[in-house]
Amino acid sequence: MEWSKLKNIILILLAATNLALLSFVWSREWKQTRQLQQAREQAIAFLDSHGVESPHDQIPEYMELLPHRVERDLEQEQAAAASLLDGAVQQENGNGGSCRYFNENGWVQIQSDGSFYAQFRAGFLPLGEDREQACRKILKRLGFDGALVKTEGEKLTFCQNWQGVPIFNHQVVLVCEEGELTAMTAGRRLVGTPAVSEGWEPLSVATAIFDFYNGLTGMGDVCSRVDAIHLGYVSSAELSGPAILIPVWRVDTDTGRYQLDTMTGQLTRLL
C-alpha cells in the first residue's frame, strides 16, 4: 500500500478516535449535569413538602461562585493610598502589619486583614450635589468598588463588590459633613487580587438547600417562605497569611435573614 493512502487511513482513524472520546466526555458531563438538575428539583420539592415556599427562579442552577485566596499586595496598597490622597505618600509601619500612609491631604491606615480608616483635611474632598456618586468615585481611588447599602444622616455605608459580586463583610462608613468627605470609618477592603483557591469545591445546590433547612430546624427556627437568595462572598479575617473569599448565600425569609456557607453548609442567623 502506498504511503500516502496509509497516512490518510491513519488520520481518519485518529479523527474517529478523537470524536469518540469527545462524545464520551460530552455524554458523561451531560449525565452529571442532568443528575445535579434532578437533585436540585428534588430538594426544592422537599422544601415545598415541608411547608416552605421558595422562589424557584432565584435558586441557582449550579454553584457559580468559587472560593478565592487573597494575598496582601503592599505595592498595590500604597498606590491605592496615593491615589486616594492625590499625591505621593509617606509610610509608617505599625504593629500587626498595620501601615499608615499620609501626606498633606490626610491619612489612611490599613491593617493586614484589610481593615482601614482614614481622615482628610478640610476642603480636600468636596462632594458636590450628588454625594453618593462622588463618594463612590472616591472609593474607587482606593480600589473599592462600592454599592450604597445604608444612609444615616451624614453617614453613608458602602459594601465592596468584586467582579460585580458583593463581599458582604467588606463595608465602610463615609462621613460627609458640610458638603465634603471628612473621614472613612469601620472599613474593610480587599488586600490584593483574588485568585481561585485550588482544591476547594462548593456544595451542590441540592445539598445547600438541605443544609439550609436542617440548619434552620437545628436552631429551632421556622419559616414558611423564602423571599430571596443573594449570592456573594464573605472574607475570612486573617491577621497573617492569605485571606479566603468564601461563597455564601444570604437567604431572606418571612421570619428572618440567614447566611449559608456553601463550602461547609453551616447556617448562621443574621441580625
C-alpha positions in Angstrom: 0.0 0.0 0.0 1.2 3.4 -0.9 2.4 5.6 2.0 0.0 8.4 1.1 -3.0 6.1 1.3 -1.8 4.6 4.6 -1.2 8.1 6.0 -4.8 9.0 5.2 -6.2 5.9 6.8 -4.2 6.7 10.0 -5.5 10.3 10.0 -9.1 9.0 9.6 -8.7 6.5 12.5 -7.2 9.2 14.7 -10.0 11.6 13.9 -12.6 8.9 14.6 -10.9 8.1 17.9 -10.9 11.8 19.0 -14.6 12.1 18.0 -15.4 9.0 20.1 -13.5 10.4 23.1 -15.3 13.8 22.8 -18.7 12.1 22.6 -17.9 10.0 25.7 -16.8 13.1 27.7 -19.8 15.1 26.5 -22.2 12.3 27.4 -20.7 11.9 30.9 -20.8 15.7 31.5 -24.4 15.8 30.3 -25.4 13.0 32.6 -23.7 14.7 35.6 -25.4 18.0 34.8 -28.8 16.2 34.5 -28.3 14.4 37.8 -27.5 17.7 39.5 -30.6 19.3 38.0 -32.8 16.5 39.2 -31.3 16.7 42.7 -32.0 20.4 42.7 -35.6 19.9 41.7 -36.0 17.2 44.4 -34.5 19.5 47.0 -36.9 22.3 46.1 -39.8 19.8 46.2 -38.6 18.8 49.7 -38.9 22.4 50.9 -42.4 22.7 49.4 -43.5 19.4 51.0 -42.3 20.8 54.4 -44.3 24.0 54.1 -41.5 26.3 52.9 -42.4 28.2 49.7 -39.3 29.2 47.7 -38.7 31.4 44.6 -37.6 28.6 42.2 -36.2 31.1 39.7 -33.9 32.6 42.3 -32.4 29.3 43.4 -29.1 28.9 41.4 -29.0 26.2 38.7 -25.4 25.5 39.9 -22.8 26.9 42.2 -21.5 29.9 40.3 -19.0 31.2 42.9 -15.8 29.5 43.8 -13.5 30.2 46.8 -10.6 32.5 46.3 -7.3 33.2 48.1 -6.2 36.8 48.5 -2.5 37.6 49.2 -1.7 41.1 50.5 -0.1 43.3 47.9 1.7 46.2 49.6 2.7 47.9 46.3 -0.9 47.9 45.2 -2.0 49.1 48.6 0.5 52.1 48.6 -0.5 53.0 45.1 -4.2 53.0 46.1 -3.4 55.2 49.2 -1.5 57.6 46.9 -4.5 57.7 44.5 -6.9 58.3 47.4 -4.8 61.1 48.9 -4.0 62.6 45.4 -0.2 62.5 45.7 2.9 60.7 46.8 2.6 59.4 50.3 4.9 58.6 53.2 4.5 55.3 55.0 4.7 54.3 58.7 4.6 50.7 59.7 2.8 49.7 62.9 2.1 46.6 64.9 0.4 43.6 63.4 1.1 44.5 59.8 -0.6 47.9 60.1 0.5 50.5 57.5 -0.3 54.2 57.7 0.0 56.3 54.5 -0.1 60.1 54.7 0.6 63.4 53.0 -0.7 67.0 53.3 -4.2 65.9 52.3 -4.8 63.4 55.1 -4.0 59.8 56.0 -5.3 56.3 55.6 -4.4 53.4 57.9 -4.7 49.8 56.6 -4.4 46.6 58.6 -3.1 43.3 57.2 -6.7 41.9 57.2 -7.9 44.8 55.0 -9.5 46.8 57.9 -9.0 50.5 57.3 -9.9 54.0 58.3 -9.0 57.5 57.0 -9.1 61.2 57.8 -8.9 64.1 55.3 -8.0 67.7 55.6 -10.8 70.3 55.4 -11.7 71.2 51.8 -9.8 68.3 50.2 -12.8 66.2 49.1 -15.9 68.3 48.2 -18.8 66.2 47.1 -21.0 68.5 45.0 -24.7 67.9 44.5 -24.6 64.1 44.1 -22.8 63.0 47.2 -23.5 59.3 46.7 -21.9 59.3 43.2 -19.0 61.4 44.5 -18.3 59.0 47.3 -18.4 56.0 45.0 -15.8 57.7 42.8 -13.6 58.4 45.8 -13.8 54.8 47.0 -12.7 53.6 43.5 -9.4 55.5 44.0 -8.8 53.2 46.9 -9.6 50.1 44.8 -13.0 49.8 46.5 -15.9 49.3 44.0 -18.8 50.0 46.3 -22.6 49.9 46.4 -24.6 52.0 48.8 -26.3 49.8 51.4 -27.4 52.3 54.1 -27.7 56.1 54.7 -28.0 57.5 58.2 -27.9 61.3 58.1 -24.3 62.4 57.1 -23.0 58.8 57.1 -23.1 56.6 54.0 -22.3 52.9 54.2 -21.0 51.1 51.1 -20.4 47.4 50.5 -17.5 46.3 48.3 -18.2 44.4 45.1 -15.7 42.2 43.3 -16.4 41.4 39.7 -20.0 42.6 40.3 -20.5 40.3 43.4 -20.8 41.7 46.9 -18.4 40.8 49.6 -20.9 41.1 52.5 -18.4 41.8 55.3 -16.4 44.3 53.4 -18.0 47.6 54.2 -17.0 51.2 55.0 -18.8 54.2 56.5 -18.1 57.5 54.8 -18.6 60.6 57.0 -19.9 63.6 55.0 -20.0 66.9 56.7 -21.0 70.3 55.2 -20.7 69.0 51.7 -17.4 67.3 51.9 -16.0 63.9 52.8 -14.1 64.2 56.1 -13.5 60.6 57.1 -13.8 56.9 56.4 -14.5 54.6 59.4 -15.2 50.9 60.1 -13.8 50.0 56.7 -12.6 46.7 55.2 -11.3 46.1 51.7 -9.6 43.5 49.5 -5.9 43.5 50.3 -4.9 42.1 46.9 -6.2 40.4 43.7 -8.2 37.3 44.4 -7.1 34.0 42.8 -9.2 30.8 42.6 -8.3 28.6 45.6 -7.4 25.1 44.2 -8.7 22.0 45.9 -11.8 23.6 47.4 -15.2 22.7 46.0 -18.5 24.2 47.0 -21.5 22.0 47.9 -24.1 21.1 45.2 -27.2 23.3 45.1 -29.3 20.4 46.4 -27.0 19.8 49.4 -27.1 23.6 50.1 -30.9 23.6 50.1 -31.0 20.6 52.5 -28.3 22.2 54.7 -30.4 25.4 54.9 -33.5 23.5 56.0 -31.6 21.3 58.5 -29.7 24.3 59.9 -32.9 26.2 60.3 -34.6 23.5 62.2 -31.5 22.8 64.2 -31.6 26.3 65.6 -35.3 25.9 66.4 -36.3 28.5 63.8 -39.2 28.1 61.4 -40.3 29.9 58.3 -43.0 29.4 55.7 -41.4 31.3 52.8 -38.1 32.1 51.3 -38.3 35.5 49.8 -34.9 35.9 48.1 -31.5 34.4 47.9 -28.5 36.7 47.4 -25.2 35.3 46.2 -21.9 36.8 47.5 -18.8 36.3 49.5 -17.5 36.8 53.0 -13.9 37.2 53.7 -12.0 35.4 56.4 -10.4 37.7 58.9 -6.8 36.6 58.8 -4.1 38.8 60.5 -1.4 36.7 58.9 -1.4 34.6 55.7 -3.8 34.8 52.8 -7.5 35.7 53.3 -10.1 33.5 51.8 -13.2 34.7 49.9 -15.9 32.2 50.9 -19.0 31.9 48.7 -22.2 32.3 50.6 -26.0 32.5 50.2 -27.8 35.2 52.1 -31.4 34.0 52.4 -34.3 36.3 53.2 -37.3 34.5 54.8 -40.6 35.7 56.2 -39.2 35.3 59.7 -35.6 36.4 59.4 -32.4 36.6 57.4 -29.7 33.8 57.3 -26.3 33.2 55.8 -25.3 29.8 54.4 -21.6 28.9 53.9 -21.7 27.0 50.6 -18.4 25.3 51.4 -19.3 23.8 54.8 -23.1 24.0 54.8 -23.1 26.0 58.1 -26.1 28.2 58.6 -26.0 31.4 60.8 -28.7 33.8 61.8 -28.1 37.4 60.8 -29.3 40.3 62.9 
